[in-house]
Amino acid sequence: MPEQSPGSRPTLEAVAARAGVSRATASRVVNGGDGVRKPLVDKVL
């Protein structure tokens, strides 16, 4: 993941890429959606 300037937020795309999951999965995890297995939640968070 590229360096970010101080105070900037990571994008959902960056979080998904770093965790090795799809953008949709990262979105479900971040927004507290159902249907995401615990190992994937752990990877994203």
MOKAPE-V294499 format. One record per helix or strand of 3 or more residues. SS is the DSSP state (@ for helix, = for strand). FROM is the first residue (numbers start at 1). LEN is the number of residues. If there is no record, write none. Layout:
SS;FROM;LEN + SS;FROM;LEN
This chain:
@;12;8 + @;23;8 + @;38;7
